[in-house]
């Protein structure tokens, strides 16, 4: 399970998320062969540090994992 919290405060916006990422390996038919856990960031600075993007769940854009 993923956790993501955001809160708007007078000082700015507060973002927090867990660091566990699930990576799945698929066969040619799209069936899951195996899954592993890795650590990574679910909060990204983009573009040129003018915005923050946070995500949980199946974070993919097209076929690219976040």
PyMOL commands that set and color helices and strands:
alter all, ss='L'
color gray80, all
select strands_A, chain A and resi 4-9+12-17+20-26+32-39+43-45+52-54+60-61+64-65
alter strands_A, ss='S'
color yellow, strands_A
deselect
rebuild
show_as cartoon
